[in-house]
Amino acid sequence: MLTDEEIRFIKYWEANRLRRKRGFRQWAVGLPLAVVLVVAIIINFFSGWYKRADMELRSQAQTSQGGLIPVVIIAALLIVVFITIFSIRHKWDMYEQRYRELLAKKE
């Protein structure tokens, strides 16, 4: 026997299942978390709290003529994209699993 909430979820997921798998709106799910994580990493990276790593960074930055900044920016963008896509797929999979469990329970 299904509760009213479970029946509403089944109807909702049947109607929105494919739409929620694709689309730009779903990027808003994981984007804030990813941006906060990247900002924290960049602040930690440039804060200089670990003196030895900071000395190594500055010595390599002088020899590579500033090639480190583009690498950090590319890595930050890759982290944002990965976390966002992972959270989208994870949330969709969780809803799909719940949907299939409720259908099995219904029968």
Biopython code that builds the backbone (N, CA, C, O; Angstrom):
import numpy as np
from Bio.PDB.StructureBuilder import StructureBuilder

atoms = [
    (1, "MET", "N", (0.840, -1.175, 0.000)),
    (1, "MET", "CA", (0.000, 0.000, 0.000)),
    (1, "MET", "C", (0.889, 1.244, 0.000)),
    (1, "MET", "O", (1.797, 1.369, 0.822)),
    (2, "LEU", "N", (0.624, 2.144, -0.912)),
    (2, "LEU", "CA", (1.420, 3.356, -1.034)),
    (2, "LEU", "C", (0.724, 4.531, -0.352)),
    (2, "LEU", "O", (-0.503, 4.629, -0.329)),
    (3, "THR", "N", (1.532, 5.401, 0.190)),
    (3, "THR", "CA", (0.981, 6.614, 0.805)),
    (3, "THR", "C", (0.665, 7.630, -0.292)),
    (3, "THR", "O", (1.049, 7.450, -1.448)),
    (4, "ASP", "N", (-0.032, 8.685, 0.078)),
    (4, "ASP", "CA", (-0.371, 9.731, -0.889)),
    (4, "ASP", "C", (0.878, 10.413, -1.440)),
    (4, "ASP", "O", (0.947, 10.741, -2.625)),
    (5, "GLU", "N", (1.852, 10.620, -0.577)),
    (5, "GLU", "CA", (3.094, 11.257, -1.022)),
    (5, "GLU", "C", (3.821, 10.367, -2.035)),
    (5, "GLU", "O", (4.355, 10.871, -3.023)),
    (6, "GLU", "N", (3.847, 9.080, -1.806)),
    (6, "GLU", "CA", (4.513, 8.159, -2.731)),
    (6, "GLU", "C", (3.793, 8.119, -4.077)),
    (6, "GLU", "O", (4.438, 8.055, -5.124)),
    (7, "ILE", "N", (2.485, 8.155, -4.055)),
    (7, "ILE", "CA", (1.714, 8.172, -5.301)),
    (7, "ILE", "C", (1.975, 9.472, -6.070)),
    (7, "ILE", "O", (2.119, 9.457, -7.292)),
    (8, "ARG", "N", (2.035, 10.582, -5.354)),
    (8, "ARG", "CA", (2.339, 11.871, -5.998)),
    (8, "ARG", "C", (3.743, 11.858, -6.598)),
    (8, "ARG", "O", (3.960, 12.390, -7.686)),
    (9, "PHE", "N", (4.693, 11.250, -5.890)),
    (9, "PHE", "CA", (6.054, 11.173, -6.415)),
    (9, "PHE", "C", (6.100, 10.331, -7.682)),
    (9, "PHE", "O", (6.778, 10.700, -8.641)),
    (10, "ILE", "N", (5.394, 9.215, -7.704)),
    (10, "ILE", "CA", (5.368, 8.359, -8.901)),
    (10, "ILE", "C", (4.805, 9.135, -10.083)),
    (10, "ILE", "O", (5.371, 9.090, -11.175)),
    (11, "LYS", "N", (3.715, 9.835, -9.886)),
    (11, "LYS", "CA", (3.121, 10.628, -10.973)),
    (11, "LYS", "C", (4.071, 11.731, -11.426)),
    (11, "LYS", "O", (4.228, 11.968, -12.624)),
    (12, "TYR", "N", (4.701, 12.404, -10.469)),
    (12, "TYR", "CA", (5.639, 13.473, -10.801)),
    (12, "TYR", "C", (6.825, 12.933, -11.598)),
    (12, "TYR", "O", (7.220, 13.518, -12.606)),
    (13, "TRP", "N", (7.385, 11.825, -11.144)),
    (13, "TRP", "CA", (8.590, 11.303, -11.790)),
    (13, "TRP", "C", (8.276, 10.722, -13.162)),
    (13, "TRP", "O", (9.106, 10.803, -14.068)),
    (14, "GLU", "N", (7.099, 10.141, -13.330)),
    (14, "GLU", "CA", (6.714, 9.646, -14.657)),
    (14, "GLU", "C", (6.608, 10.804, -15.647)),
    (14, "GLU", "O", (6.975, 10.666, -16.814)),
    (15, "ALA", "N", (6.113, 11.928, -15.185)),
    (15, "ALA", "CA", (5.937, 13.081, -16.070)),
    (15, "ALA", "C", (7.251, 13.825, -16.331)),
    (15, "ALA", "O", (7.440, 14.362, -17.423)),
    (16, "ASN", "N", (8.149, 13.866, -15.364)),
    (16, "ASN", "CA", (9.349, 14.705, -15.470)),
    (16, "ASN", "C", (10.649, 13.944, -15.568)),
    (16, "ASN", "O", (11.715, 14.559, -15.525)),
    (17, "ARG", "N", (10.609, 12.677, -15.694)),
    (17, "ARG", "CA", (11.803, 11.854, -15.627)),
    (17, "ARG", "C", (12.809, 12.180, -16.727)),
    (17, "ARG", "O", (13.989, 12.376, -16.437)),
    (18, "LEU", "N", (12.374, 12.240, -17.965)),
    (18, "LEU", "CA", (13.305, 12.523, -19.058)),
    (18, "LEU", "C", (13.680, 13.999, -19.109)),
    (18, "LEU", "O", (14.797, 14.340, -19.498)),
    (19, "ARG", "N", (12.779, 14.857, -18.729)),
    (19, "ARG", "CA", (13.067, 16.291, -18.727)),
    (19, "ARG", "C", (14.129, 16.620, -17.679)),
    (19, "ARG", "O", (14.980, 17.480, -17.907)),
    (20, "ARG", "N", (14.085, 15.951, -16.549)),
    (20, "ARG", "CA", (15.041, 16.223, -15.476)),
    (20, "ARG", "C", (16.423, 15.645, -15.775)),
    (20, "ARG", "O", (17.416, 16.055, -15.175)),
    (21, "LYS", "N", (16.480, 14.687, -16.709)),
    (21, "LYS", "CA", (17.772, 14.098, -17.043)),
    (21, "LYS", "C", (18.604, 15.052, -17.903)),
    (21, "LYS", "O", (19.834, 15.001, -17.885)),
    (22, "ARG", "N", (17.935, 15.905, -18.642)),
    (22, "ARG", "CA", (18.620, 16.851, -19.510)),
    (22, "ARG", "C", (18.149, 18.260, -19.178)),
    (22, "ARG", "O", (17.100, 18.460, -18.565)),
    (23, "GLY", "N", (18.944, 19.216, -19.595)),
    (23, "GLY", "CA", (18.515, 20.597, -19.427)),
    (23, "GLY", "C", (19.510, 21.443, -18.675)),
    (23, "GLY", "O", (20.341, 20.944, -17.916)),
    (24, "PHE", "N", (19.405, 22.722, -18.902)),
    (24, "PHE", "CA", (20.328, 23.663, -18.286)),
    (24, "PHE", "C", (19.965, 23.958, -16.835)),
    (24, "PHE", "O", (20.837, 24.270, -16.025)),
    (25, "ARG", "N", (18.689, 23.860, -16.510)),
    (25, "ARG", "CA", (18.232, 24.198, -15.160)),
    (25, "ARG", "C", (18.859, 23.305, -14.091)),
    (25, "ARG", "O", (19.091, 23.738, -12.963)),
    (26, "GLN", "N", (19.125, 22.069, -14.459)),
    (26, "GLN", "CA", (19.670, 21.136, -13.483)),
    (26, "GLN", "C", (21.104, 21.471, -13.084)),
    (26, "GLN", "O", (21.588, 20.979, -12.064)),
    (27, "TRP", "N", (21.787, 22.292, -13.864)),
    (27, "TRP", "CA", (23.135, 22.709, -13.485)),
    (27, "TRP", "C", (23.105, 23.534, -12.211)),
    (27, "TRP", "O", (24.106, 23.611, -11.499)),
    (28, "ALA", "N", (21.990, 24.139, -11.921)),
    (28, "ALA", "CA", (21.872, 24.968, -10.724)),
    (28, "ALA", "C", (21.909, 24.145, -9.443)),
    (28, "ALA", "O", (22.067, 24.697, -8.354)),
    (29, "VAL", "N", (21.766, 22.830, -9.565)),
    (29, "VAL", "CA", (21.780, 21.966, -8.380)),
    (29, "VAL", "C", (23.177, 21.895, -7.768)),
    (29, "VAL", "O", (23.331, 22.116, -6.567)),
    (30, "GLY", "N", (24.178, 21.596, -8.558)),
    (30, "GLY", "CA", (25.511, 21.399, -8.024)),
    (30, "GLY", "C", (26.447, 22.576, -8.169)),
    (30, "GLY", "O", (27.538, 22.578, -7.599)),
    (31, "LEU", "N", (26.039, 23.564, -8.914)),
    (31, "LEU", "CA", (26.925, 24.693, -9.168)),
    (31, "LEU", "C", (27.312, 25.480, -7.922)),
    (31, "LEU", "O", (28.492, 25.799, -7.770)),
    (32, "PRO", "N", (26.391, 25.812, -7.025)),
    (32, "PRO", "CA", (26.815, 26.569, -5.830)),
    (32, "PRO", "C", (27.824, 25.815, -4.965)),
    (32, "PRO", "O", (28.786, 26.407, -4.476)),
    (33, "LEU", "N", (27.613, 24.528, -4.776)),
    (33, "LEU", "CA", (28.556, 23.731, -3.993)),
    (33, "LEU", "C", (29.924, 23.714, -4.644)),
    (33, "LEU", "O", (30.941, 23.857, -3.966)),
    (34, "ALA", "N", (29.954, 23.541, -5.955)),
    (34, "ALA", "CA", (31.225, 23.488, -6.667)),
    (34, "ALA", "C", (31.966, 24.815, -6.592)),
    (34, "ALA", "O", (33.182, 24.838, -6.406)),
    (35, "VAL", "N", (31.253, 25.900, -6.735)),
    (35, "VAL", "CA", (31.893, 27.218, -6.689)),
    (35, "VAL", "C", (32.453, 27.497, -5.291)),
    (35, "VAL", "O", (33.558, 28.023, -5.161)),
    (36, "VAL", "N", (31.705, 27.152, -4.261)),
    (36, "VAL", "CA", (32.197, 27.340, -2.888)),
    (36, "VAL", "C", (33.458, 26.513, -2.662)),
    (36, "VAL", "O", (34.417, 26.998, -2.060)),
    (37, "LEU", "N", (33.466, 25.287, -3.131)),
    (37, "LEU", "CA", (34.637, 24.423, -2.968)),
    (37, "LEU", "C", (35.849, 24.993, -3.695)),
    (37, "LEU", "O", (36.950, 25.011, -3.144)),
    (38, "VAL", "N", (35.660, 25.453, -4.912)),
    (38, "VAL", "CA", (36.778, 26.010, -5.688)),
    (38, "VAL", "C", (37.292, 27.300, -5.052)),
    (38, "VAL", "O", (38.503, 27.515, -4.997)),
    (39, "VAL", "N", (36.404, 28.152, -4.578)),
    (39, "VAL", "CA", (36.838, 29.390, -3.918)),
    (39, "VAL", "C", (37.657, 29.057, -2.668)),
    (39, "VAL", "O", (38.676, 29.695, -2.403)),
    (40, "ALA", "N", (37.214, 28.063, -1.908)),
    (40, "ALA", "CA", (37.963, 27.658, -0.716)),
    (40, "ALA", "C", (39.348, 27.116, -1.091)),
    (40, "ALA", "O", (40.334, 27.403, -0.412)),
    (41, "ILE", "N", (39.418, 26.342, -2.159)),
    (41, "ILE", "CA", (40.712, 25.804, -2.604)),
    (41, "ILE", "C", (41.637, 26.934, -3.049)),
    (41, "ILE", "O", (42.819, 26.938, -2.706)),
    (42, "ILE", "N", (41.113, 27.884, -3.804)),
    (42, "ILE", "CA", (41.940, 28.989, -4.290)),
    (42, "ILE", "C", (42.413, 29.868, -3.134)),
    (42, "ILE", "O", (43.568, 30.292, -3.111)),
    (43, "ILE", "N", (41.533, 30.141, -2.179)),
    (43, "ILE", "CA", (41.947, 30.924, -1.003)),
    (43, "ILE", "C", (43.037, 30.179, -0.245)),
    (43, "ILE", "O", (44.024, 30.782, 0.177)),
    (44, "ASN", "N", (42.868, 28.896, -0.072)),
    (44, "ASN", "CA", (43.873, 28.091, 0.616)),
    (44, "ASN", "C", (45.182, 28.060, -0.170)),
    (44, "ASN", "O", (46.267, 28.107, 0.410)),
    (45, "PHE", "N", (45.070, 27.983, -1.477)),
    (45, "PHE", "CA", (46.250, 27.892, -2.331)),
    (45, "PHE", "C", (47.082, 29.166, -2.284)),
    (45, "PHE", "O", (48.311, 29.106, -2.239)),
    (46, "PHE", "N", (46.420, 30.313, -2.295)),
    (46, "PHE", "CA", (47.144, 31.585, -2.344)),
    (46, "PHE", "C", (47.305, 32.262, -0.986)),
    (46, "PHE", "O", (47.856, 33.361, -0.913)),
    (47, "SER", "N", (46.842, 31.638, 0.076)),
    (47, "SER", "CA", (46.962, 32.279, 1.384)),
    (47, "SER", "C", (48.383, 32.217, 1.942)),
    (47, "SER", "O", (48.775, 33.078, 2.730)),
    (48, "GLY", "N", (49.141, 31.228, 1.550)),
    (48, "GLY", "CA", (50.519, 31.133, 2.000)),
    (48, "GLY", "C", (50.673, 30.597, 3.411)),
    (48, "GLY", "O", (51.669, 30.898, 4.068)),
    (49, "TRP", "N", (49.726, 29.815, 3.897)),
    (49, "TRP", "CA", (49.801, 29.305, 5.266)),
    (49, "TRP", "C", (50.882, 28.249, 5.408)),
    (49, "TRP", "O", (51.411, 28.064, 6.504)),
    (50, "TYR", "N", (51.228, 27.549, 4.328)),
    (50, "TYR", "CA", (52.287, 26.548, 4.384)),
    (50, "TYR", "C", (53.512, 27.161, 3.696)),
    (50, "TYR", "O", (53.586, 27.220, 2.468)),
    (51, "LYS", "N", (54.453, 27.608, 4.498)),
    (51, "LYS", "CA", (55.562, 28.428, 4.001)),
    (51, "LYS", "C", (56.430, 27.702, 2.974)),
    (51, "LYS", "O", (56.851, 28.297, 1.982)),
    (52, "ARG", "N", (56.694, 26.432, 3.211)),
    (52, "ARG", "CA", (57.564, 25.707, 2.286)),
    (52, "ARG", "C", (56.908, 25.550, 0.909)),
    (52, "ARG", "O", (57.562, 25.728, -0.119)),
    (53, "ALA", "N", (55.619, 25.217, 0.897)),
    (53, "ALA", "CA", (54.902, 25.099, -0.373)),
    (53, "ALA", "C", (54.808, 26.461, -1.059)),
    (53, "ALA", "O", (54.876, 26.544, -2.285)),
    (54, "ASP", "N", (54.654, 27.518, -0.280)),
    (54, "ASP", "CA", (54.579, 28.861, -0.847)),
    (54, "ASP", "C", (55.911, 29.248, -1.495)),
    (54, "ASP", "O", (55.925, 29.849, -2.569)),
    (55, "MET", "N", (57.039, 28.902, -0.842)),
    (55, "MET", "CA", (58.350, 29.180, -1.429)),
    (55, "MET", "C", (58.527, 28.404, -2.726)),
    (55, "MET", "O", (59.048, 28.940, -3.704)),
    (56, "GLU", "N", (58.100, 27.156, -2.741)),
    (56, "GLU", "CA", (58.205, 26.330, -3.950)),
    (56, "GLU", "C", (57.343, 26.895, -5.072)),
    (56, "GLU", "O", (57.760, 26.933, -6.229)),
    (57, "LEU", "N", (56.149, 27.329, -4.720)),
    (57, "LEU", "CA", (55.245, 27.928, -5.701)),
    (57, "LEU", "C", (55.846, 29.177, -6.319)),
    (57, "LEU", "O", (55.814, 29.354, -7.537)),
    (58, "ARG", "N", (56.390, 30.036, -5.482)),
    (58, "ARG", "CA", (56.955, 31.287, -5.983)),
    (58, "ARG", "C", (58.206, 31.039, -6.824)),
    (58, "ARG", "O", (58.440, 31.752, -7.800)),
    (59, "SER", "N", (59.006, 30.048, -6.464)),
    (59, "SER", "CA", (60.199, 29.772, -7.261)),
    (59, "SER", "C", (59.815, 29.185, -8.621)),
    (59, "SER", "O", (60.449, 29.498, -9.628)),
    (60, "GLN", "N", (58.792, 28.346, -8.658)),
    (60, "GLN", "CA", (58.354, 27.779, -9.942)),
    (60, "GLN", "C", (57.626, 28.822, -10.780)),
    (60, "GLN", "O", (57.699, 28.785, -12.008)),
    (61, "ALA", "N", (56.933, 29.740, -10.142)),
    (61, "ALA", "CA", (56.226, 30.786, -10.881)),
    (61, "ALA", "C", (57.217, 31.718, -11.571)),
    (61, "ALA", "O", (56.944, 32.220, -12.661)),
    (62, "GLN", "N", (58.357, 31.947, -10.945)),
    (62, "GLN", "CA", (59.360, 32.817, -11.552)),
    (62, "GLN", "C", (60.035, 32.129, -12.730)),
    (62, "GLN", "O", (60.356, 32.778, -13.725)),
    (63, "THR", "N", (60.251, 30.830, -12.629)),
    (63, "THR", "CA", (60.936, 30.127, -13.708)),
    (63, "THR", "C", (60.012, 29.814, -14.873)),
    (63, "THR", "O", (60.474, 29.728, -16.011)),
    (64, "SER", "N", (58.722, 29.641, -14.621)),
    (64, "SER", "CA", (57.812, 29.292, -15.712)),
    (64, "SER", "C", (57.118, 30.515, -16.300)),
    (64, "SER", "O", (56.228, 30.371, -17.138)),
    (65, "GLN", "N", (57.504, 31.704, -15.881)),
    (65, "GLN", "CA", (56.954, 32.953, -16.395)),
    (65, "GLN", "C", (55.440, 33.039, -16.234)),
    (65, "GLN", "O", (54.740, 33.436, -17.165)),
    (66, "GLY", "N", (54.935, 32.673, -15.070)),
    (66, "GLY", "CA", (53.515, 32.844, -14.774)),
    (66, "GLY", "C", (52.611, 31.780, -15.381)),
    (66, "GLY", "O", (51.420, 32.026, -15.566)),
    (67, "GLY", "N", (53.134, 30.628, -15.688)),
    (67, "GLY", "CA", (52.327, 29.568, -16.285)),
    (67, "GLY", "C", (51.462, 28.836, -15.288)),
    (67, "GLY", "O", (50.678, 27.968, -15.670)),
    (68, "LEU", "N", (51.588, 29.167, -14.021)),
    (68, "LEU", "CA", (50.832, 28.465, -12.984)),
    (68, "LEU", "C", (49.388, 28.950, -12.895)),
    (68, "LEU", "O", (48.486, 28.152, -12.639)),
    (69, "ILE", "N", (49.160, 30.217, -13.098)),
    (69, "ILE", "CA", (47.816, 30.780, -12.967)),
    (69, "ILE", "C", (46.836, 30.146, -13.967)),
    (69, "ILE", "O", (45.735, 29.774, -13.561)),
    (70, "PRO", "N", (47.180, 30.008, -15.232)),
    (70, "PRO", "CA", (46.242, 29.338, -16.149)),
    (70, "PRO", "C", (45.950, 27.886, -15.753)),
    (70, "PRO", "O", (44.837, 27.398, -15.944)),
    (71, "VAL", "N", (46.938, 27.217, -15.212)),
    (71, "VAL", "CA", (46.729, 25.839, -14.770)),
    (71, "VAL", "C", (45.747, 25.796, -13.605)),
    (71, "VAL", "O", (44.881, 24.923, -13.556)),
    (72, "VAL", "N", (45.876, 26.726, -12.674)),
    (72, "VAL", "CA", (44.957, 26.785, -11.533)),
    (72, "VAL", "C", (43.547, 27.113, -12.005)),
    (72, "VAL", "O", (42.582, 26.533, -11.507)),
    (73, "ILE", "N", (43.413, 28.024, -12.949)),
    (73, "ILE", "CA", (42.092, 28.389, -13.464)),
    (73, "ILE", "C", (41.450, 27.209, -14.194)),
    (73, "ILE", "O", (40.265, 26.935, -14.004)),
    (74, "ILE", "N", (42.212, 26.521, -15.015)),
    (74, "ILE", "CA", (41.681, 25.353, -15.727)),
    (74, "ILE", "C", (41.294, 24.261, -14.744)),
    (74, "ILE", "O", (40.246, 23.632, -14.893)),
    (75, "ALA", "N", (42.128, 24.034, -13.743)),
    (75, "ALA", "CA", (41.796, 23.017, -12.734)),
    (75, "ALA", "C", (40.531, 23.395, -11.972)),
    (75, "ALA", "O", (39.706, 22.530, -11.679)),
    (76, "ALA", "N", (40.370, 24.670, -11.649)),
    (76, "ALA", "CA", (39.174, 25.122, -10.939)),
    (76, "ALA", "C", (37.930, 24.912, -11.794)),
    (76, "ALA", "O", (36.903, 24.458, -11.289)),
    (77, "LEU", "N", (38.009, 25.234, -13.072)),
    (77, "LEU", "CA", (36.870, 25.016, -13.959)),
    (77, "LEU", "C", (36.533, 23.532, -14.091)),
    (77, "LEU", "O", (35.360, 23.158, -14.116)),
    (78, "LEU", "N", (37.552, 22.698, -14.174)),
    (78, "LEU", "CA", (37.313, 21.251, -14.249)),
    (78, "LEU", "C", (36.666, 20.725, -12.971)),
    (78, "LEU", "O", (35.799, 19.854, -13.030)),
    (79, "ILE", "N", (37.076, 21.241, -11.829)),
    (79, "ILE", "CA", (36.466, 20.834, -10.563)),
    (79, "ILE", "C", (34.993, 21.235, -10.526)),
    (79, "ILE", "O", (34.142, 20.449, -10.108)),
    (80, "VAL", "N", (34.697, 22.451, -10.962)),
    (80, "VAL", "CA", (33.307, 22.920, -10.978)),
    (80, "VAL", "C", (32.456, 22.047, -11.892)),
    (80, "VAL", "O", (31.362, 21.630, -11.510)),
    (81, "VAL", "N", (32.947, 21.770, -13.088)),
    (81, "VAL", "CA", (32.184, 20.947, -14.039)),
    (81, "VAL", "C", (31.984, 19.539, -13.491)),
    (81, "VAL", "O", (30.882, 18.998, -13.572)),
    (82, "PHE", "N", (33.031, 18.942, -12.937)),
    (82, "PHE", "CA", (32.911, 17.579, -12.417)),
    (82, "PHE", "C", (31.908, 17.499, -11.273)),
    (82, "PHE", "O", (31.039, 16.627, -11.276)),
    (83, "ILE", "N", (32.014, 18.388, -10.307)),
    (83, "ILE", "CA", (31.104, 18.345, -9.153)),
    (83, "ILE", "C", (29.668, 18.591, -9.592)),
    (83, "ILE", "O", (28.745, 17.943, -9.099)),
    (84, "THR", "N", (29.480, 19.522, -10.513)),
    (84, "THR", "CA", (28.130, 19.817, -10.980)),
    (84, "THR", "C", (27.524, 18.626, -11.701)),
    (84, "THR", "O", (26.389, 18.246, -11.412)),
    (85, "ILE", "N", (28.250, 18.033, -12.624)),
    (85, "ILE", "CA", (27.729, 16.874, -13.358)),
    (85, "ILE", "C", (27.506, 15.700, -12.415)),
    (85, "ILE", "O", (26.497, 15.003, -12.526)),
    (86, "PHE", "N", (28.426, 15.472, -11.496)),
    (86, "PHE", "CA", (28.268, 14.371, -10.549)),
    (86, "PHE", "C", (27.023, 14.556, -9.691)),
    (86, "PHE", "O", (26.267, 13.606, -9.489)),
    (87, "SER", "N", (26.800, 15.773, -9.182)),
    (87, "SER", "CA", (25.634, 15.983, -8.327)),
    (87, "SER", "C", (24.333, 15.857, -9.109)),
    (87, "SER", "O", (23.338, 15.368, -8.574)),
    (88, "ILE", "N", (24.327, 16.292, -10.369)),
    (88, "ILE", "CA", (23.138, 16.142, -11.209)),
    (88, "ILE", "C", (22.809, 14.663, -11.396)),
    (88, "ILE", "O", (21.675, 14.236, -11.176)),
    (89, "ARG", "N", (23.792, 13.903, -11.795)),
    (89, "ARG", "CA", (23.553, 12.478, -12.050)),
    (89, "ARG", "C", (23.207, 11.723, -10.776)),
    (89, "ARG", "O", (22.373, 10.817, -10.791)),
    (90, "HIS", "N", (23.848, 12.095, -9.676)),
    (90, "HIS", "CA", (23.566, 11.418, -8.418)),
    (90, "HIS", "C", (22.127, 11.674, -7.976)),
    (90, "HIS", "O", (21.427, 10.752, -7.558)),
    (91, "LYS", "N", (21.698, 12.907, -8.068)),
    (91, "LYS", "CA", (20.322, 13.238, -7.665)),
    (91, "LYS", "C", (19.320, 12.535, -8.571)),
    (91, "LYS", "O", (18.313, 12.015, -8.089)),
    (92, "TRP", "N", (19.581, 12.509, -9.882)),
    (92, "TRP", "CA", (18.682, 11.830, -10.807)),
    (92, "TRP", "C", (18.626, 10.335, -10.495)),
    (92, "TRP", "O", (17.550, 9.737, -10.501)),
    (93, "ASP", "N", (19.775, 9.737, -10.226)),
    (93, "ASP", "CA", (19.819, 8.312, -9.890)),
    (93, "ASP", "C", (19.059, 8.006, -8.593)),
    (93, "ASP", "O", (18.398, 6.973, -8.487)),
    (94, "MET", "N", (19.157, 8.894, -7.623)),
    (94, "MET", "CA", (18.435, 8.683, -6.372)),
    (94, "MET", "C", (16.924, 8.714, -6.605)),
    (94, "MET", "O", (16.193, 7.879, -6.073)),
    (95, "TYR", "N", (16.461, 9.677, -7.401)),
    (95, "TYR", "CA", (15.037, 9.745, -7.712)),
    (95, "TYR", "C", (14.596, 8.524, -8.516)),
    (95, "TYR", "O", (13.522, 7.971, -8.277)),
    (96, "GLU", "N", (15.414, 8.114, -9.454)),
    (96, "GLU", "CA", (15.080, 6.948, -10.276)),
    (96, "GLU", "C", (15.010, 5.682, -9.426)),
    (96, "GLU", "O", (14.120, 4.853, -9.616)),
    (97, "GLN", "N", (15.936, 5.534, -8.503)),
    (97, "GLN", "CA", (15.921, 4.370, -7.619)),
    (97, "GLN", "C", (14.665, 4.378, -6.745)),
    (97, "GLN", "O", (14.023, 3.343, -6.570)),
    (98, "ARG", "N", (14.324, 5.523, -6.206)),
    (98, "ARG", "CA", (13.105, 5.622, -5.395)),
    (98, "ARG", "C", (11.879, 5.285, -6.232)),
    (98, "ARG", "O", (10.983, 4.583, -5.764)),
    (99, "TYR", "N", (11.831, 5.780, -7.468)),
    (99, "TYR", "CA", (10.718, 5.513, -8.377)),
    (99, "TYR", "C", (10.578, 4.013, -8.631)),
    (99, "TYR", "O", (9.477, 3.468, -8.550)),
    (100, "ARG", "N", (11.678, 3.354, -8.935)),
    (100, "ARG", "CA", (11.626, 1.907, -9.209)),
    (100, "ARG", "C", (11.237, 1.109, -7.971)),
    (100, "ARG", "O", (10.509, 0.122, -8.072)),
    (101, "GLU", "N", (11.717, 1.530, -6.807)),
    (101, "GLU", "CA", (11.331, 0.841, -5.566)),
    (101, "GLU", "C", (9.850, 0.996, -5.291)),
    (101, "GLU", "O", (9.191, 0.049, -4.863)),
    (102, "LEU", "N", (9.320, 2.191, -5.536)),
    (102, "LEU", "CA", (7.889, 2.404, -5.310)),
    (102, "LEU", "C", (7.041, 1.633, -6.320)),
    (102, "LEU", "O", (5.966, 1.143, -5.974)),
    (103, "LEU", "N", (7.512, 1.520, -7.562)),
    (103, "LEU", "CA", (6.773, 0.704, -8.526)),
    (103, "LEU", "C", (6.774, -0.761, -8.129)),
    (103, "LEU", "O", (5.765, -1.450, -8.277)),
    (104, "ALA", "N", (7.904, -1.237, -7.625)),
    (104, "ALA", "CA", (7.971, -2.628, -7.170)),
    (104, "ALA", "C", (7.064, -2.831, -5.957)),
    (104, "ALA", "O", (6.416, -3.870, -5.832)),
    (105, "LYS", "N", (7.017, -1.858, -5.080)),
    (105, "LYS", "CA", (6.161, -1.939, -3.895)),
    (105, "LYS", "C", (4.694, -1.900, -4.292)),
    (105, "LYS", "O", (3.857, -2.540, -3.656)),
    (106, "LYS", "N", (4.381, -1.149, -5.343)),
    (106, "LYS", "CA", (2.997, -1.013, -5.816)),
    (106, "LYS", "C", (2.462, -2.345, -6.343)),
    (106, "LYS", "O", (1.291, -2.672, -6.146)),
    (107, "GLU", "N", (3.316, -3.102, -7.005)),
    (107, "GLU", "CA", (2.909, -4.392, -7.569)),
    (107, "GLU", "C", (2.988, -5.459, -6.535)),
    (107, "GLU", "O", (2.684, -6.617, -6.819)),
]
sb = StructureBuilder()
sb.init_structure("model")
sb.init_model(0)
sb.init_chain("A")
sb.init_seg("    ")
for serial, (resi, resn, name, xyz) in enumerate(atoms, 1):
    if name == "N":
        sb.init_residue(resn, " ", resi, " ")
    sb.init_atom(name, np.array(xyz, "f"), 0.0, 1.0, " ", f" {name:<3s}", serial, name[0])
structure = sb.get_structure()
